[in-house]
Amino acid sequence: MEHSDSSFANYADLKLKSTHFSISFIKIGFWQLDHPPDFEIEKVSQSRKREKPEPVPDFTQEQASCCRRHWIEVPEEDFDKHYEKILVCCPRLKSIREDHFPFRTLSFSNGLHH
């Protein structure tokens, strides 16, 4: 499904409300990680040599230790109808849609064979 930028402009003035979408299921999950992540800062020396990163305190109020997953199930016909509107209202989602995951360009040829 390809869309030009002009097709997105048609929805620029739309206001989306939750009542416009028929959601059949919503689940918000919350998991605690086994180990808190390490936070580090990397300093560049004057000689531009890479130095060992220095530990820094958690600046996320412990939010980085949590993993949240959100699921929303929408009937397919309703999703198709509102998909472009959602993309216009969420530039991040639009950019994810346009920038496909580069799995075909990754090379894992370090002696591994199929």
PDB file as gemmi writes it, atoms N, CA and C in Angstrom:
CRYST1    1.000    1.000    1.000  90.00  90.00  90.00 P 1                      
ATOM      1  N   MET A   1       0.844  -1.165   0.000  1.00  0.00           N  
ATOM      2  CA  MET A   1       0.000   0.000   0.000  1.00  0.00           C  
ATOM      3  C   MET A   1       0.893   1.233   0.000  1.00  0.00           C  
ATOM      4  N   GLU A   2       1.052   1.897  -1.122  1.00  0.00           N  
ATOM      5  CA  GLU A   2       1.894   3.074  -1.232  1.00  0.00           C  
ATOM      6  C   GLU A   2       1.027   4.319  -1.180  1.00  0.00           C  
ATOM      7  N   HIS A   3       1.515   5.351  -0.513  1.00  0.00           N  
ATOM      8  CA  HIS A   3       0.797   6.606  -0.393  1.00  0.00           C  
ATOM      9  C   HIS A   3       1.751   7.738  -0.689  1.00  0.00           C  
ATOM     10  N   SER A   4       1.274   8.713  -1.398  1.00  0.00           N  
ATOM     11  CA  SER A   4       2.105   9.892  -1.634  1.00  0.00           C  
ATOM     12  C   SER A   4       1.921  10.853  -0.482  1.00  0.00           C  
ATOM     13  N   ASP A   5       2.845  11.807  -0.354  1.00  0.00           N  
ATOM     14  CA  ASP A   5       2.722  12.798   0.713  1.00  0.00           C  
ATOM     15  C   ASP A   5       1.453  13.622   0.554  1.00  0.00           C  
ATOM     16  N   SER A   6       0.992  13.826  -0.683  1.00  0.00           N  
ATOM     17  CA  SER A   6      -0.220  14.614  -0.888  1.00  0.00           C  
ATOM     18  C   SER A   6      -1.440  13.903  -0.315  1.00  0.00           C  
ATOM     19  N   SER A   7      -1.449  12.566  -0.331  1.00  0.00           N  
ATOM     20  CA  SER A   7      -2.589  11.857   0.251  1.00  0.00           C  
ATOM     21  C   SER A   7      -2.639  12.045   1.758  1.00  0.00           C  
ATOM     22  N   PHE A   8      -1.484  12.224   2.391  1.00  0.00           N  
ATOM     23  CA  PHE A   8      -1.461  12.484   3.826  1.00  0.00           C  
ATOM     24  C   PHE A   8      -1.950  13.892   4.133  1.00  0.00           C  
ATOM     25  N   ALA A   9      -1.703  14.829   3.247  1.00  0.00           N  
ATOM     26  CA  ALA A   9      -2.108  16.214   3.477  1.00  0.00           C  
ATOM     27  C   ALA A   9      -3.620  16.328   3.578  1.00  0.00           C  
ATOM     28  N   ASN A  10      -4.362  15.437   2.928  1.00  0.00           N  
ATOM     29  CA  ASN A  10      -5.818  15.487   2.985  1.00  0.00           C  
ATOM     30  C   ASN A  10      -6.346  15.309   4.403  1.00  0.00           C  
ATOM     31  N   TYR A  11      -5.565  14.697   5.267  1.00  0.00           N  
ATOM     32  CA  TYR A  11      -6.018  14.420   6.628  1.00  0.00           C  
ATOM     33  C   TYR A  11      -5.418  15.370   7.663  1.00  0.00           C  
ATOM     34  N   ALA A  12      -4.647  16.347   7.227  1.00  0.00           N  
ATOM     35  CA  ALA A  12      -3.911  17.200   8.155  1.00  0.00           C  
ATOM     36  C   ALA A  12      -4.811  17.943   9.129  1.00  0.00           C  
ATOM     37  N   ASP A  13      -6.026  18.279   8.719  1.00  0.00           N  
ATOM     38  CA  ASP A  13      -6.905  19.052   9.594  1.00  0.00           C  
ATOM     39  C   ASP A  13      -7.866  18.176  10.396  1.00  0.00           C  
ATOM     40  N   LEU A  14      -7.733  16.872  10.322  1.00  0.00           N  
ATOM     41  CA  LEU A  14      -8.630  15.975  11.041  1.00  0.00           C  
ATOM     42  C   LEU A  14      -8.260  15.862  12.510  1.00  0.00           C  
ATOM     43  N   LYS A  15      -9.262  15.752  13.328  1.00  0.00           N  
ATOM     44  CA  LYS A  15      -9.076  15.484  14.751  1.00  0.00           C  
ATOM     45  C   LYS A  15      -9.522  14.045  14.987  1.00  0.00           C  
ATOM     46  N   LEU A  16      -8.649  13.254  15.567  1.00  0.00           N  
ATOM     47  CA  LEU A  16      -9.010  11.866  15.837  1.00  0.00           C  
ATOM     48  C   LEU A  16      -9.459  11.731  17.279  1.00  0.00           C  
ATOM     49  N   LYS A  17     -10.527  11.018  17.478  1.00  0.00           N  
ATOM     50  CA  LYS A  17     -11.029  10.742  18.816  1.00  0.00           C  
ATOM     51  C   LYS A  17     -11.140   9.237  18.963  1.00  0.00           C  
ATOM     52  N   SER A  18     -11.023   8.773  20.185  1.00  0.00           N  
ATOM     53  CA  SER A  18     -11.098   7.333  20.407  1.00  0.00           C  
ATOM     54  C   SER A  18     -12.451   6.766  19.998  1.00  0.00           C  
ATOM     55  N   THR A  19     -13.476   7.578  19.988  1.00  0.00           N  
ATOM     56  CA  THR A  19     -14.791   7.086  19.598  1.00  0.00           C  
ATOM     57  C   THR A  19     -14.877   6.794  18.109  1.00  0.00           C  
ATOM     58  N   HIS A  20     -13.911   7.243  17.332  1.00  0.00           N  
ATOM     59  CA  HIS A  20     -13.920   6.993  15.895  1.00  0.00           C  
ATOM     60  C   HIS A  20     -13.380   5.616  15.544  1.00  0.00           C  
ATOM     61  N   PHE A  21     -12.848   4.896  16.494  1.00  0.00           N  
ATOM     62  CA  PHE A  21     -12.251   3.592  16.254  1.00  0.00           C  
ATOM     63  C   PHE A  21     -12.967   2.550  17.097  1.00  0.00           C  
ATOM     64  N   SER A  22     -13.342   1.475  16.474  1.00  0.00           N  
ATOM     65  CA  SER A  22     -13.956   0.399  17.252  1.00  0.00           C  
ATOM     66  C   SER A  22     -12.865  -0.592  17.639  1.00  0.00           C  
ATOM     67  N   ILE A  23     -12.457  -0.524  18.877  1.00  0.00           N  
ATOM     68  CA  ILE A  23     -11.402  -1.388  19.395  1.00  0.00           C  
ATOM     69  C   ILE A  23     -12.063  -2.586  20.052  1.00  0.00           C  
ATOM     70  N   SER A  24     -11.647  -3.765  19.633  1.00  0.00           N  
ATOM     71  CA  SER A  24     -12.260  -4.960  20.197  1.00  0.00           C  
ATOM     72  C   SER A  24     -11.488  -5.501  21.394  1.00  0.00           C  
ATOM     73  N   PHE A  25     -10.228  -5.071  21.563  1.00  0.00           N  
ATOM     74  CA  PHE A  25      -9.422  -5.581  22.665  1.00  0.00           C  
ATOM     75  C   PHE A  25      -8.280  -4.610  22.921  1.00  0.00           C  
ATOM     76  N   ILE A  26      -7.983  -4.336  24.186  1.00  0.00           N  
ATOM     77  CA  ILE A  26      -6.819  -3.525  24.542  1.00  0.00           C  
ATOM     78  C   ILE A  26      -6.163  -4.162  25.757  1.00  0.00           C  
ATOM     79  N   LYS A  27      -4.851  -4.242  25.720  1.00  0.00           N  
ATOM     80  CA  LYS A  27      -4.108  -4.799  26.844  1.00  0.00           C  
ATOM     81  C   LYS A  27      -2.825  -4.000  26.986  1.00  0.00           C  
ATOM     82  N   ILE A  28      -2.560  -3.535  28.173  1.00  0.00           N  
ATOM     83  CA  ILE A  28      -1.321  -2.828  28.455  1.00  0.00           C  
ATOM     84  C   ILE A  28      -0.556  -3.674  29.451  1.00  0.00           C  
ATOM     85  N   GLY A  29       0.599  -4.121  29.037  1.00  0.00           N  
ATOM     86  CA  GLY A  29       1.405  -4.981  29.895  1.00  0.00           C  
ATOM     87  C   GLY A  29       2.526  -4.201  30.552  1.00  0.00           C  
ATOM     88  N   PHE A  30       2.971  -4.687  31.695  1.00  0.00           N  
ATOM     89  CA  PHE A  30       4.052  -4.031  32.427  1.00  0.00           C  
ATOM     90  C   PHE A  30       4.932  -5.122  33.014  1.00  0.00           C  
ATOM     91  N   TRP A  31       6.198  -5.116  32.640  1.00  0.00           N  
ATOM     92  CA  TRP A  31       7.123  -6.120  33.130  1.00  0.00           C  
ATOM     93  C   TRP A  31       8.333  -5.442  33.727  1.00  0.00           C  
ATOM     94  N   GLN A  32       8.863  -6.015  34.752  1.00  0.00           N  
ATOM     95  CA  GLN A  32      10.092  -5.533  35.372  1.00  0.00           C  
ATOM     96  C   GLN A  32      11.246  -6.345  34.802  1.00  0.00           C  
ATOM     97  N   LEU A  33      12.313  -5.698  34.417  1.00  0.00           N  
ATOM     98  CA  LEU A  33      13.481  -6.403  33.907  1.00  0.00           C  
ATOM     99  C   LEU A  33      14.197  -7.109  35.047  1.00  0.00           C  
ATOM    100  N   ASP A  34      14.883  -8.202  34.732  1.00  0.00           N  
ATOM    101  CA  ASP A  34      15.613  -8.947  35.757  1.00  0.00           C  
ATOM    102  C   ASP A  34      16.724  -8.114  36.384  1.00  0.00           C  
ATOM    103  N   HIS A  35      17.426  -7.366  35.562  1.00  0.00           N  
ATOM    104  CA  HIS A  35      18.546  -6.558  36.046  1.00  0.00           C  
ATOM    105  C   HIS A  35      18.407  -5.143  35.503  1.00  0.00           C  
ATOM    106  N   PRO A  36      18.629  -4.147  36.336  1.00  0.00           N  
ATOM    107  CA  PRO A  36      18.555  -2.778  35.819  1.00  0.00           C  
ATOM    108  C   PRO A  36      19.666  -2.541  34.798  1.00  0.00           C  
ATOM    109  N   PRO A  37      19.406  -1.722  33.797  1.00  0.00           N  
ATOM    110  CA  PRO A  37      20.437  -1.450  32.794  1.00  0.00           C  
ATOM    111  C   PRO A  37      21.559  -0.593  33.367  1.00  0.00           C  
ATOM    112  N   ASP A  38      22.711  -0.691  32.752  1.00  0.00           N  
ATOM    113  CA  ASP A  38      23.840   0.157  33.132  1.00  0.00           C  
ATOM    114  C   ASP A  38      23.812   1.411  32.269  1.00  0.00           C  
ATOM    115  N   PHE A  39      24.034   2.540  32.895  1.00  0.00           N  
ATOM    116  CA  PHE A  39      24.100   3.802  32.170  1.00  0.00           C  
ATOM    117  C   PHE A  39      25.540   4.268  32.168  1.00  0.00           C  
ATOM    118  N   GLU A  40      26.002   4.653  30.999  1.00  0.00           N  
ATOM    119  CA  GLU A  40      27.395   5.070  30.859  1.00  0.00           C  
ATOM    120  C   GLU A  40      27.475   6.275  29.944  1.00  0.00           C  
ATOM    121  N   ILE A  41      28.537   7.034  30.113  1.00  0.00           N  
ATOM    122  CA  ILE A  41      28.816   8.151  29.222  1.00  0.00           C  
ATOM    123  C   ILE A  41      30.201   7.926  28.631  1.00  0.00           C  
ATOM    124  N   GLU A  42      30.289   8.150  27.346  1.00  0.00           N  
ATOM    125  CA  GLU A  42      31.560   7.953  26.666  1.00  0.00           C  
ATOM    126  C   GLU A  42      32.159   9.321  26.373  1.00  0.00           C  
ATOM    127  N   LYS A  43      33.355   9.522  26.835  1.00  0.00           N  
ATOM    128  CA  LYS A  43      34.038  10.794  26.609  1.00  0.00           C  
ATOM    129  C   LYS A  43      35.065  10.614  25.502  1.00  0.00           C  
ATOM    130  N   VAL A  44      35.179  11.613  24.669  1.00  0.00           N  
ATOM    131  CA  VAL A  44      36.167  11.588  23.596  1.00  0.00           C  
ATOM    132  C   VAL A  44      37.385  12.360  24.077  1.00  0.00           C  
ATOM    133  N   SER A  45      38.527  11.711  24.025  1.00  0.00           N  
ATOM    134  CA  SER A  45      39.752  12.370  24.475  1.00  0.00           C  
ATOM    135  C   SER A  45      40.240  13.335  23.400  1.00  0.00           C  
ATOM    136  N   GLN A  46      41.199  14.154  23.765  1.00  0.00           N  
ATOM    137  CA  GLN A  46      41.753  15.110  22.807  1.00  0.00           C  
ATOM    138  C   GLN A  46      42.437  14.392  21.655  1.00  0.00           C  
ATOM    139  N   SER A  47      42.962  13.221  21.895  1.00  0.00           N  
ATOM    140  CA  SER A  47      43.617  12.460  20.833  1.00  0.00           C  
ATOM    141  C   SER A  47      42.602  11.664  20.006  1.00  0.00           C  
ATOM    142  N   ARG A  48      41.315  11.866  20.307  1.00  0.00           N  
ATOM    143  CA  ARG A  48      40.210  11.183  19.628  1.00  0.00           C  
ATOM    144  C   ARG A  48      40.250   9.667  19.799  1.00  0.00           C  
ATOM    145  N   LYS A  49      40.963   9.231  20.827  1.00  0.00           N  
ATOM    146  CA  LYS A  49      40.973   7.814  21.166  1.00  0.00           C  
ATOM    147  C   LYS A  49      39.719   7.495  21.963  1.00  0.00           C  
ATOM    148  N   ARG A  50      39.200   6.351  21.714  1.00  0.00           N  
ATOM    149  CA  ARG A  50      38.028   5.926  22.467  1.00  0.00           C  
ATOM    150  C   ARG A  50      38.467   5.499  23.853  1.00  0.00           C  
ATOM    151  N   GLU A  51      37.821   6.068  24.848  1.00  0.00           N  
ATOM    152  CA  GLU A  51      38.145   5.733  26.233  1.00  0.00           C  
ATOM    153  C   GLU A  51      37.040   4.876  26.827  1.00  0.00           C  
ATOM    154  N   LYS A  52      37.353   4.254  27.934  1.00  0.00           N  
ATOM    155  CA  LYS A  52      36.378   3.420  28.630  1.00  0.00           C  
ATOM    156  C   LYS A  52      35.224   4.304  29.117  1.00  0.00           C  
ATOM    157  N   PRO A  53      33.979   3.885  28.856  1.00  0.00           N  
ATOM    158  CA  PRO A  53      32.835   4.676  29.325  1.00  0.00           C  
ATOM    159  C   PRO A  53      32.790   4.740  30.848  1.00  0.00           C  
ATOM    160  N   GLU A  54      32.318   5.865  31.354  1.00  0.00           N  
ATOM    161  CA  GLU A  54      32.184   6.049  32.802  1.00  0.00           C  
ATOM    162  C   GLU A  54      30.728   5.824  33.205  1.00  0.00           C  
ATOM    163  N   PRO A  55      30.512   5.115  34.316  1.00  0.00           N  
ATOM    164  CA  PRO A  55      29.133   4.902  34.774  1.00  0.00           C  
ATOM    165  C   PRO A  55      28.492   6.216  35.218  1.00  0.00           C  
ATOM    166  N   VAL A  56      27.205   6.350  34.952  1.00  0.00           N  
ATOM    167  CA  VAL A  56      26.424   7.503  35.403  1.00  0.00           C  
ATOM    168  C   VAL A  56      25.147   6.971  36.052  1.00  0.00           C  
ATOM    169  N   PRO A  57      24.531   7.756  36.931  1.00  0.00           N  
ATOM    170  CA  PRO A  57      23.302   7.293  37.592  1.00  0.00           C  
ATOM    171  C   PRO A  57      22.122   7.232  36.609  1.00  0.00           C  
ATOM    172  N   ASP A  58      21.125   6.456  36.986  1.00  0.00           N  
ATOM    173  CA  ASP A  58      19.902   6.323  36.190  1.00  0.00           C  
ATOM    174  C   ASP A  58      19.194   7.675  36.146  1.00  0.00           C  
ATOM    175  N   PHE A  59      19.007   8.203  34.953  1.00  0.00           N  
ATOM    176  CA  PHE A  59      18.373   9.507  34.785  1.00  0.00           C  
ATOM    177  C   PHE A  59      16.914   9.372  34.346  1.00  0.00           C  
ATOM    178  N   THR A  60      16.377   8.141  34.374  1.00  0.00           N  
ATOM    179  CA  THR A  60      15.010   7.902  33.893  1.00  0.00           C  
ATOM    180  C   THR A  60      14.003   7.688  35.023  1.00  0.00           C  
ATOM    181  N   GLN A  61      14.382   7.969  36.256  1.00  0.00           N  
ATOM    182  CA  GLN A  61      13.537   7.685  37.422  1.00  0.00           C  
ATOM    183  C   GLN A  61      13.101   6.221  37.408  1.00  0.00           C  
ATOM    184  N   GLU A  62      14.038   5.331  37.084  1.00  0.00           N  
ATOM    185  CA  GLU A  62      13.864   3.879  37.059  1.00  0.00           C  
ATOM    186  C   GLU A  62      12.899   3.392  35.980  1.00  0.00           C  
ATOM    187  N   GLN A  63      12.522   4.242  35.034  1.00  0.00           N  
ATOM    188  CA  GLN A  63      11.648   3.816  33.946  1.00  0.00           C  
ATOM    189  C   GLN A  63      12.366   2.899  32.962  1.00  0.00           C  
ATOM    190  N   ALA A  64      13.686   3.031  32.849  1.00  0.00           N  
ATOM    191  CA  ALA A  64      14.440   2.178  31.927  1.00  0.00           C  
ATOM    192  C   ALA A  64      14.454   0.726  32.389  1.00  0.00           C  
ATOM    193  N   SER A  65      14.162   0.482  33.646  1.00  0.00           N  
ATOM    194  CA  SER A  65      14.138  -0.889  34.166  1.00  0.00           C  
ATOM    195  C   SER A  65      12.826  -1.595  33.856  1.00  0.00           C  
ATOM    196  N   CYS A  66      11.898  -0.874  33.285  1.00  0.00           N  
ATOM    197  CA  CYS A  66      10.587  -1.438  32.984  1.00  0.00           C  
ATOM    198  C   CYS A  66      10.422  -1.604  31.479  1.00  0.00           C  
ATOM    199  N   CYS A  67       9.642  -2.561  31.110  1.00  0.00           N  
ATOM    200  CA  CYS A  67       9.321  -2.795  29.709  1.00  0.00           C  
ATOM    201  C   CYS A  67       7.808  -2.774  29.595  1.00  0.00           C  
ATOM    202  N   ARG A  68       7.282  -1.916  28.760  1.00  0.00           N  
ATOM    203  CA  ARG A  68       5.836  -1.843  28.582  1.00  0.00           C  
ATOM    204  C   ARG A  68       5.488  -2.269  27.165  1.00  0.00           C  
ATOM    205  N   ARG A  69       4.485  -3.080  27.055  1.00  0.00           N  
ATOM    206  CA  ARG A  69       3.981  -3.483  25.748  1.00  0.00           C  
ATOM    207  C   ARG A  69       2.499  -3.156  25.694  1.00  0.00           C  
ATOM    208  N   HIS A  70       2.084  -2.633  24.568  1.00  0.00           N  
ATOM    209  CA  HIS A  70       0.690  -2.254  24.389  1.00  0.00           C  
ATOM    210  C   HIS A  70       0.120  -3.004  23.193  1.00  0.00           C  
ATOM    211  N   TRP A  71      -1.055  -3.560  23.354  1.00  0.00           N  
ATOM    212  CA  TRP A  71      -1.753  -4.231  22.267  1.00  0.00           C  
ATOM    213  C   TRP A  71      -3.107  -3.584  22.094  1.00  0.00           C  
ATOM    214  N   ILE A  72      -3.453  -3.345  20.869  1.00  0.00           N  
ATOM    215  CA  ILE A  72      -4.808  -2.909  20.538  1.00  0.00           C  
ATOM    216  C   ILE A  72      -5.243  -3.751  19.351  1.00  0.00           C  
ATOM    217  N   GLU A  73      -6.375  -4.390  19.469  1.00  0.00           N  
ATOM    218  CA  GLU A  73      -6.922  -5.151  18.357  1.00  0.00           C  
ATOM    219  C   GLU A  73      -8.089  -4.373  17.771  1.00  0.00           C  
ATOM    220  N   VAL A  74      -8.018  -4.167  16.475  1.00  0.00           N  
ATOM    221  CA  VAL A  74      -9.036  -3.413  15.760  1.00  0.00           C  
ATOM    222  C   VAL A  74      -9.521  -4.289  14.609  1.00  0.00           C  
ATOM    223  N   PRO A  75     -10.828  -4.363  14.385  1.00  0.00           N  
ATOM    224  CA  PRO A  75     -11.296  -5.117  13.223  1.00  0.00           C  
ATOM    225  C   PRO A  75     -10.626  -4.598  11.949  1.00  0.00           C  
ATOM    226  N   GLU A  76     -10.230  -5.501  11.083  1.00  0.00           N  
ATOM    227  CA  GLU A  76      -9.433  -5.143   9.903  1.00  0.00           C  
ATOM    228  C   GLU A  76     -10.089  -4.058   9.051  1.00  0.00           C  
ATOM    229  N   GLU A  77     -11.390  -4.157   8.831  1.00  0.00           N  
ATOM    230  CA  GLU A  77     -12.058  -3.158   7.991  1.00  0.00           C  
ATOM    231  C   GLU A  77     -12.005  -1.766   8.618  1.00  0.00           C  
ATOM    232  N   ASP A  78     -12.068  -1.673   9.950  1.00  0.00           N  
ATOM    233  CA  ASP A  78     -11.965  -0.375  10.612  1.00  0.00           C  
ATOM    234  C   ASP A  78     -10.538   0.152  10.570  1.00  0.00           C  
ATOM    235  N   PHE A  79      -9.571  -0.743  10.719  1.00  0.00           N  
ATOM    236  CA  PHE A  79      -8.174  -0.319  10.686  1.00  0.00           C  
ATOM    237  C   PHE A  79      -7.815   0.246   9.320  1.00  0.00           C  
ATOM    238  N   ASP A  80      -8.180  -0.464   8.269  1.00  0.00           N  
ATOM    239  CA  ASP A  80      -7.876   0.005   6.917  1.00  0.00           C  
ATOM    240  C   ASP A  80      -8.483   1.374   6.661  1.00  0.00           C  
ATOM    241  N   LYS A  81      -9.676   1.582   7.184  1.00  0.00           N  
ATOM    242  CA  LYS A  81     -10.390   2.836   6.948  1.00  0.00           C  
ATOM    243  C   LYS A  81      -9.674   4.025   7.604  1.00  0.00           C  
ATOM    244  N   HIS A  82      -9.027   3.822   8.745  1.00  0.00           N  
ATOM    245  CA  HIS A  82      -8.435   4.926   9.505  1.00  0.00           C  
ATOM    246  C   HIS A  82      -6.907   4.943   9.494  1.00  0.00           C  
ATOM    247  N   TYR A  83      -6.293   4.032   8.793  1.00  0.00           N  
ATOM    248  CA  TYR A  83      -4.837   3.883   8.827  1.00  0.00           C  
ATOM    249  C   TYR A  83      -4.102   5.174   8.457  1.00  0.00           C  
ATOM    250  N   GLU A  84      -4.488   5.801   7.360  1.00  0.00           N  
ATOM    251  CA  GLU A  84      -3.804   7.023   6.932  1.00  0.00           C  
ATOM    252  C   GLU A  84      -4.000   8.153   7.936  1.00  0.00           C  
ATOM    253  N   LYS A  85      -5.163   8.235   8.544  1.00  0.00           N  
ATOM    254  CA  LYS A  85      -5.407   9.268   9.547  1.00  0.00           C  
ATOM    255  C   LYS A  85      -4.464   9.094  10.735  1.00  0.00           C  
ATOM    256  N   ILE A  86      -4.263   7.854  11.140  1.00  0.00           N  
ATOM    257  CA  ILE A  86      -3.364   7.570  12.257  1.00  0.00           C  
ATOM    258  C   ILE A  86      -1.943   7.986  11.908  1.00  0.00           C  
ATOM    259  N   LEU A  87      -1.513   7.680  10.702  1.00  0.00           N  
ATOM    260  CA  LEU A  87      -0.153   8.028  10.283  1.00  0.00           C  
ATOM    261  C   LEU A  87       0.071   9.530  10.252  1.00  0.00           C  
ATOM    262  N   VAL A  88      -0.934  10.291   9.867  1.00  0.00           N  
ATOM    263  CA  VAL A  88      -0.796  11.747   9.832  1.00  0.00           C  
ATOM    264  C   VAL A  88      -0.657  12.308  11.238  1.00  0.00           C  
ATOM    265  N   CYS A  89      -1.402  11.744  12.164  1.00  0.00           N  
ATOM    266  CA  CYS A  89      -1.368  12.248  13.536  1.00  0.00           C  
ATOM    267  C   CYS A  89      -0.160  11.757  14.315  1.00  0.00           C  
ATOM    268  N   CYS A  90       0.548  10.781  13.803  1.00  0.00           N  
ATOM    269  CA  CYS A  90       1.703  10.232  14.507  1.00  0.00           C  
ATOM    270  C   CYS A  90       2.894  10.165  13.546  1.00  0.00           C  
ATOM    271  N   PRO A  91       3.658  11.256  13.442  1.00  0.00           N  
ATOM    272  CA  PRO A  91       4.801  11.278  12.527  1.00  0.00           C  
ATOM    273  C   PRO A  91       5.807  10.165  12.798  1.00  0.00           C  
ATOM    274  N   ARG A  92       5.968   9.764  14.041  1.00  0.00           N  
ATOM    275  CA  ARG A  92       6.913   8.690  14.363  1.00  0.00           C  
ATOM    276  C   ARG A  92       6.457   7.369  13.740  1.00  0.00           C  
ATOM    277  N   LEU A  93       5.185   7.068  13.852  1.00  0.00           N  
ATOM    278  CA  LEU A  93       4.649   5.855  13.250  1.00  0.00           C  
ATOM    279  C   LEU A  93       4.784   5.902  11.729  1.00  0.00           C  
ATOM    280  N   LYS A  94       4.545   7.074  11.153  1.00  0.00           N  
ATOM    281  CA  LYS A  94       4.697   7.229   9.702  1.00  0.00           C  
ATOM    282  C   LYS A  94       6.140   6.961   9.280  1.00  0.00           C  
ATOM    283  N   SER A  95       7.100   7.472  10.044  1.00  0.00           N  
ATOM    284  CA  SER A  95       8.505   7.262   9.676  1.00  0.00           C  
ATOM    285  C   SER A  95       8.898   5.794   9.833  1.00  0.00           C  
ATOM    286  N   ILE A  96       8.352   5.114  10.832  1.00  0.00           N  
ATOM    287  CA  ILE A  96       8.625   3.686  10.997  1.00  0.00           C  
ATOM    288  C   ILE A  96       8.073   2.921   9.803  1.00  0.00           C  
ATOM    289  N   ARG A  97       6.894   3.288   9.361  1.00  0.00           N  
ATOM    290  CA  ARG A  97       6.272   2.627   8.212  1.00  0.00           C  
ATOM    291  C   ARG A  97       7.102   2.833   6.951  1.00  0.00           C  
ATOM    292  N   GLU A  98       7.659   4.030   6.791  1.00  0.00           N  
ATOM    293  CA  GLU A  98       8.432   4.339   5.586  1.00  0.00           C  
ATOM    294  C   GLU A  98       9.838   3.763   5.634  1.00  0.00           C  
ATOM    295  N   ASP A  99      10.425   3.655   6.810  1.00  0.00           N  
ATOM    296  CA  ASP A  99      11.780   3.124   6.958  1.00  0.00           C  
ATOM    297  C   ASP A  99      11.688   1.675   7.404  1.00  0.00           C  
ATOM    298  N   HIS A 100      11.653   0.781   6.449  1.00  0.00           N  
ATOM    299  CA  HIS A 100      11.524  -0.638   6.756  1.00  0.00           C  
ATOM    300  C   HIS A 100      12.760  -1.132   7.490  1.00  0.00           C  
ATOM    301  N   PHE A 101      12.567  -2.124   8.338  1.00  0.00           N  
ATOM    302  CA  PHE A 101      13.681  -2.718   9.062  1.00  0.00           C  
ATOM    303  C   PHE A 101      14.655  -3.314   8.052  1.00  0.00           C  
ATOM    304  N   PRO A 102      15.932  -2.991   8.160  1.00  0.00           N  
ATOM    305  CA  PRO A 102      16.904  -3.403   7.129  1.00  0.00           C  
ATOM    306  C   PRO A 102      17.400  -4.838   7.287  1.00  0.00           C  
ATOM    307  N   PHE A 103      16.500  -5.781   7.508  1.00  0.00           N  
ATOM    308  CA  PHE A 103      16.949  -7.151   7.750  1.00  0.00           C  
ATOM    309  C   PHE A 103      17.644  -7.762   6.545  1.00  0.00           C  
ATOM    310  N   ARG A 104      17.344  -7.326   5.357  1.00  0.00           N  
ATOM    311  CA  ARG A 104      17.986  -7.901   4.176  1.00  0.00           C  
ATOM    312  C   ARG A 104      19.396  -7.371   3.972  1.00  0.00           C  
ATOM    313  N   THR A 105      19.726  -6.255   4.605  1.00  0.00           N  
ATOM    314  CA  THR A 105      21.055  -5.682   4.423  1.00  0.00           C  
ATOM    315  C   THR A 105      22.019  -6.100   5.522  1.00  0.00           C  
ATOM    316  N   LEU A 106      21.536  -6.798   6.539  1.00  0.00           N  
ATOM    317  CA  LEU A 106      22.408  -7.215   7.624  1.00  0.00           C  
ATOM    318  C   LEU A 106      23.251  -8.403   7.186  1.00  0.00           C  
ATOM    319  N   SER A 107      24.485  -8.407   7.607  1.00  0.00           N  
ATOM    320  CA  SER A 107      25.371  -9.499   7.231  1.00  0.00           C  
ATOM    321  C   SER A 107      25.823 -10.234   8.481  1.00  0.00           C  
ATOM    322  N   PHE A 108      25.515 -11.507   8.546  1.00  0.00           N  
ATOM    323  CA  PHE A 108      25.942 -12.338   9.659  1.00  0.00           C  
ATOM    324  C   PHE A 108      26.811 -13.463   9.108  1.00  0.00           C  
ATOM    325  N   SER A 109      27.835 -13.110   8.384  1.00  0.00           N  
ATOM    326  CA  SER A 109      28.640 -14.118   7.691  1.00  0.00           C  
ATOM    327  C   SER A 109      29.919 -14.464   8.434  1.00  0.00           C  
ATOM    328  N   ASN A 110      29.900 -14.415   9.738  1.00  0.00           N  
ATOM    329  CA  ASN A 110      31.086 -14.739  10.532  1.00  0.00           C  
ATOM    330  C   ASN A 110      31.229 -16.247  10.688  1.00  0.00           C  
ATOM    331  N   GLY A 111      31.337 -16.949   9.577  1.00  0.00           N  
ATOM    332  CA  GLY A 111      31.530 -18.392   9.633  1.00  0.00           C  
ATOM    333  C   GLY A 111      30.259 -19.179   9.845  1.00  0.00           C  
ATOM    334  N   LEU A 112      29.128 -18.520   9.897  1.00  0.00           N  
ATOM    335  CA  LEU A 112      27.868 -19.230  10.083  1.00  0.00           C  
ATOM    336  C   LEU A 112      27.293 -19.584   8.724  1.00  0.00           C  
ATOM    337  N   HIS A 113      26.809 -20.792   8.590  1.00  0.00           N  
ATOM    338  CA  HIS A 113      26.223 -21.239   7.328  1.00  0.00           C  
ATOM    339  C   HIS A 113      24.857 -21.829   7.598  1.00  0.00           C  
ATOM    340  N   HIS A 114      23.985 -21.753   6.621  1.00  0.00           N  
ATOM    341  CA  HIS A 114      22.622 -22.296   6.746  1.00  0.00           C  
ATOM    342  C   HIS A 114      22.663 -23.795   6.746  1.00  0.00           C  
TER     343      HIS A 114                                                      
END                                                                             
